[in-house]
């Protein structure tokens, strides 16, 4: 079938700027069939019989007689009336701008699928703002608008659009930043939400330090939100400076209701949190007088724990890293390595990958992939003399002891890798998961300290010492993390106290009795419920009927003998139930059966949204507590032992412009694509092979792809 018959509507070529339908009918059409432009819109029926032949509209089921003497005028008139045809008079009156309609072609045959179309009016002002939005979201330099290829492309889309200069587009970006900031300030002002904050320090390439301040909260639709509200220079890293800087930004935004501030474990942050606690208490925006305001970055603690565990195997890691670097240094070496893997019958699509030494997660991924190819590395050492020569210049080739160390190390790293990935998310709830991560790791390390494998025992003891420094005693942990578990309807208070007793209880080597642990957590829970009840203007007790309201009327002389037992039964039943009806909202929540913790599709925010009417005060507590971020950075940075560094482009800008671009990008992005930290080496290899094949087909050689060693 040719293109015309398979696609009867061609908006771009047939529609005119005046809105005429794409029909150019021959004036001398009578008696001719198939030459008129109307025919692609109809299906012929009974065409062999010239007297009974008909045409069926492709946009509606209408059948129209078209004998040999009729011509196509009837068909044309039908299209002008057909409501499903996008260029009918009916639809032209609705759209007024048919030349800019985007249509979806009607299906062939007798399908009843109707074309959809969307009117569009060109507006140069809107296009300018869209261009500024693109610059911000895609992190493009302002000079993008002056590049020849970009200008040529835009001109091909809309020749009359005047492309602004880089100075003008920079001003447009800043105007957009100011407009979006005003919207966000109004939201914070009128929604009366309580935010949780994170701060982090970034460095530019011009030795200027920046502090980011991010607000985390759950909106009225129970969706978790993250907004960078400031990204500004900071003169030094002292605690007082950090505290005063955060205070200044909160005043500027009009934010005074703060639940927690998550920071890394630098000692200077203790001073900053003490300063902020006093200020937020003065604003009357804290909960429980700000006792639990300071939240330590848990991803940072896990990172420090892993670093301590890696100390004893640094040389082994170095030798394996050197072997991987040798293999990946050229295509010919990689090909030799693949041959060795094939000869060793290692049927896997994985490839060895290099790590970034400041990111221990990439070290884990490198070691995990290298273990798969252990035999291939050993064969390479036998067959490639250069391999041994090159590595002997460093610390030598990996030996059996190195591989043994790594085999024992990888399971440890995987536990921490998975844990860090889980708690470092910023687009889903993490506060209720940290409890399981912290105490799951604690139990695992305790068990491994008694391992029969010496290397396991050494690493476990090192890791446990660092882990216990931060989480080894009950007093060191922010109790809001326990409240987050209590507010998870799959676990609640009983489970939290059970785990705490397993870790800190006297029977398990701790110093706390089971009752003391329960009272500590339950005390914070009840105090918090009382705080939130007072904020709502209600008492924390029951609002149900009192016992007096159900007492029998002793002066009712009209009561018959036969009704006495019935009324006595009703009175007794109500007395039994009064205990339940006088329970507080919090007590009712804790008494309800647990949700299924095996349900992998369980959505805690959806659950609270559904039950917020049933537990209005407890749901407010849940909305605030579940928004607590337990890491200061998103997971792509959580593994780094180095600092965050601005790219070259942003480092070259003034602080005001840097802040406007970074904040506005965060506000404008409608969705955040997940960042895959692991390099997709399989895809890279496939692309490289396709490019080589393309070069061979074209009879050319690309020296940057083909490397003769």
C-alpha positions, 0 to 999 in steps of 0.5 A, spaced: 500 500 500 502 506 498 503 512 503 497 516 500 492 510 502 496 508 508 495 515 511 489 519 508 490 525 513 497 529 512 496 535 516 503 538 514 502 538 506 494 538 505 492 543 510 492 550 508 493 556 513 486 559 512 483 552 515 481 549 508 480 541 509 485 537 505 481 536 499 482 539 492 477 536 488 477 536 480 472 540 477 471 535 472 470 529 477 463 526 474 464 519 472 471 518 474 473 514 480 479 514 484 482 520 481 479 525 486 483 527 492 476 525 496 477 517 495 483 516 501 477 518 506 473 512 504 472 505 503 469 502 496 463 497 497 460 493 491 465 496 486 463 491 481 456 493 480 456 500 477 448 501 480 449 499 487 456 501 489 457 505 495 463 508 499 464 507 507 466 513 510 473 511 514 471 516 520 464 514 521 460 508 519 456 512 514 454 508 507 453 513 501 451 511 494 456 513 488 453 510 482 457 511 476 453 517 474 453 520 481 460 523 482 464 525 488 460 531 490 456 527 495 462 524 498 465 531 499 459 534 502 459 528 507 466 530 510 464 537 511 458 534 516 462 528 519 463 530 526 469 525 526 473 528 520 478 533 524 477 538 518 469 538 518 466 544 518 463 542 525 470 541 528 473 547 524 468 552 528 471 549 535 478 549 533 479 556 529 486 554 528 486 548 524 493 549 521 496 547 527 492 541 529 496 535 531 492 529 529 492 521 529 491 518 523 484 514 523 485 506 522 484 503 516 477 499 514 471 499 518 475 501 525 471 506 529 477 510 532 476 517 531 482 522 530 484 526 536 487 533 535 489 539 540 489 546 538 495 550 538 496 558 538 503 560 537 506 565 542 513 568 542 513 570 549 511 563 551 516 560 547 521 565 550 519 562 557 520 555 554 527 556 552 529 559 559 526 553 562 530 548 557 536 552 559 535 551 566 532 543 566 537 541 561 543 545 564 545 548 558 550 554 558 547 560 556 551 561 550 547 555 547 542 560 544 548 563 540 550 556 537 550 556 529 547 549 530 541 550 535 539 557 531 539 553 525 534 548 528 530 553 531 529 557 525 527 550 521 521 550 526 519 557 527 522 562 522 519 568 525 521 566 532 527 571 535 532 567 538 535 572 544 542 573 546 545 569 551 545 575 556 537 576 555 536 568 556 540 569 562 535 574 565 529 570 562 532 564 567 532 569 573 525 572 572 523 564 571 527 563 578 523 569 581 516 567 579 517 560 581 520 562 588 514 566 589 509 560 588 513 556 593 513 561 598 506 562 598 505 555 598 509 554 605 505 560 607 498 557 606 499 550 607 502 550 614 506 544 613 512 542 617 518 541 614 524 537 615 531 540 612 538 537 610 544 541 609 550 539 605 557 543 603 559 543 596 565 546 593 566 550 586 573 550 582 574 557 584 575 555 592 568 558 594 564 553 598 556 553 597 551 550 602 545 547 600 539 547 604 533 543 602 526 542 605 523 535 605 515 534 606 509 530 605 504 534 601 496 534 602 495 529 597 500 524 601 506 525 596 513 526 598 516 532 596 523 535 596 525 542 594 532 546 594 530 552 597 537 555 598 544 554 594 549 560 597 556 561 599 558 560 606 564 563 609 567 558 613 564 551 616 564 553 623 557 550 627 555 558 628 556 560 621 552 554 619 546 555 624 546 563 622 546 561 615 540 556 616 536 561 620 537 567 615 534 563 609 528 560 614 526 567 615 527 569 608 522 564 606 517 565 612 518 557 614 518 557 622 515 550 623 521 545 622 521 538 625 528 535 624 535 538 621 539 532 618 546 534 617 553 530 617 557 528 623 562 533 623 563 536 630 561 543 628 554 541 626 553 540 634 554 547 635 550 549 629 544 545 631 544 548 638 543 555 635 538 553 631 534 549 636 534 555 640 531 560 635 526 555 632 523 554 639 523 562 640 518 561 633 514 556 637 515 552 631 518 546 634 515 539 636 517 537 643 521 543 644 526 541 639 529 535 643 529 531 637 531 536 632 538 534 630 538 528 625 545 525 624 546 523 616 546 515 617 549 514 610 555 518 612 555 513 618 555 507 614 560 510 609 565 511 615 563 503 617 565 500 611 571 505 610 574 502 617 572 495 614 576 496 608 583 497 611 586 490 612 585 489 604 587 495 601 593 491 598 588 486 595 583 491 592 589 495 589 592 489 585 585 487 583 584 494 581 590 494 577 588 488 573 582 491 571 585 497 569 590 493 565 584 489 561 580 496 560 586 500 557 585 498 550 580 494 545 585 489 544 587 487 551 579 487 552 579 482 546 584 478 549 581 478 556 574 476 552 578 470 549 581 468 556 574 468 559 571 464 553 576 459 553 575 458 561 567 457 559 565 463 563 558 464 560 556 471 562 554 477 559 557 481 565 564 485 564 569 488 568 568 495 570 573 500 573 572 503 580 572 510 582 576 510 589 573 515 592 566 511 592 566 505 595 560 502 592 564 502 585 569 499 588 564 493 591 561 493 583 568 492 581 570 487 586 563 483 584 564 483 577 572 481 577 570 475 582 566 472 576 572 473 571 577 470 576 579 464 572 580 469 566 585 473 569 589 467 571 589 465 564 591 472 562 597 472 566 599 465 563 598 467 556 599 475 556 607 477 558 605 484 558 600 483 563 605 481 568 610 486 566 605 492 567 602 489 574 609 488 577 611 495 576 605 496 581 604 491 587 604 485 582 598 481 580 592 478 584 594 472 588 590 466 591 590 470 598 587 476 594 582 473 591 580 469 598 580 476 601 575 479 596 571 473 596 570 474 604 569 482 603 564 482 597 558 479 602 559 484 607 560 490 602 553 488 599 549 488 605 552 495 606 551 497 599 544 495 599 542 498 605 545 505 603 541 505 597 535 504 601 536 509 606 539 514 601 533 515 597 529 522 596 523 521 593 520 515 597 519 514 605 526 512 608 525 514 616 521 507 617 526 503 613 532 506 617 530 502 624 530 495 620 537 497 617 541 499 623 539 493 627 539 488 622 546 490 620 548 490 628 545 483 629 549 481 622 556 484 625 555 481 632 554 474 629 560 475 624 565 477 630 564 470 632 566 467 625 570 461 624 573 465 618 579 470 621 578 475 615 571 475 616 572 476 624 577 482 623 572 486 618 566 485 622 570 487 629 572 493 625 565 495 622 562 493 629 566 498 633 565 504 628 557 502 628 557 502 635 560 509 636 554 512 633 548 506 634 551 502 640 547 505 645 540 507 646 541 514 648 545 516 642 539 515 637 534 520 635 528 517 638 524 520 632 526 514 628 523 509 633 516 513 632 517 512 625 517 505 626 511 505 630 507 509 625 508 504 620 502 500 620 505 493 619 510 494 625 507 499 631 510 499 638 510 492 640 515 490 634 519 497 636 520 495 643 521 487 641 527 489 637 530 494 642 530 489 647 534 484 642 539 489 642 539 493 648 536 489 653 539 486 659 538 479 657 542 481 651 548 484 654 545 491 654 543 495 660 536 497 659 530 493 662 524 491 657 520 496 661 525 502 661 525 501 653 518 501 652 517 507 657 522 511 653 519 510 646 512 510 649 513 516 653 516 520 646 510 517 642 505 520 648 508 527 648 508 528 641 501 526 640 499 531 646 503 536 642 499 535 636 493 535 639 494 542 642 496 544 636 489 542 633 486 545 639 483 538 642 485 534 648 489 528 647 484 524 651 477 521 648 472 525 645 467 519 646 461 519 651 462 518 658 460 512 663 454 517 666 451 517 659 449 510 659 447 509 666 440 506 667 434 511 669 433 509 676 426 513 676 423 510 670 417 507 674 414 505 667 419 500 665 415 493 665 417 487 668 418 483 661 423 489 658 427 489 665 432 484 662 433 486 655 434 493 658 439 490 663 443 487 658 443 493 653 446 497 659 451 491 661 454 491 654 455 499 653 459 498 660 463 493 657 464 497 651 465 504 654 473 502 655 474 501 648 470 508 646 474 512 651 480 510 648 484 516 645 486 516 638 493 514 639 491 508 643 485 506 638 491 506 632 496 502 636 490 496 638 488 495 630 491 489 627 497 490 623 498 490 616 501 484 612 508 486 612 509 481 607 506 485 602 511 488 597 506 493 594 504 496 601 504 504 600 505 507 607 503 514 604 497 511 601 495 507 607 495 514 611 491 518 606 486 513 606 486 513 614 487 520 615 480 521 617 480 516 622 486 518 625 486 526 624 491 527 629 496 521 629 496 522 621 499 529 622 504 526 626 505 520 621 505 526 615 511 529 619 515 524 621 515 520 615 518 526 611 524 525 615 530 524 610 535 520 614 541 522 609 543 529 607 545 527 600 541 523 594 544 516 593 548 518 587 553 521 592 552 517 599 557 513 597 562 518 596 568 519 601 570 526 597 566 532 597 561 534 592 564 539 587 560 544 582 561 542 575 566 547 571 560 551 567 556 553 574 563 554 578 564 560 573 558 563 574 556 568 580 553 566 586 546 569 585 546 565 578 548 559 581 543 559 586 537 561 581 539 555 576 540 550 581 534 551 585 529 553 579 532 546 576 529 542 582 523 546 582 521 545 575 523 538 573 516 534 573 520 528 574 526 525 576 529 520 572 533 515 577 541 515 576 544 508 574 551 509 578 553 502 575 556 503 568 552 499 563 558 496 560 554 491 556 551 497 552 557 500 551 561 494 548 555 493 543 555 500 541 562 500 540 561 494 536 556 497 532 560 503 530 566 498 528 561 495 523 559 501 521 566 504 519 567 497 516 561 498 511 563 505 510 570 503 508 573 507 513 577 507 519 576 510 526 582 510 529 579 513 536 575 506 536 580 501 533 586 501 538 592 496 535 596 495 542 
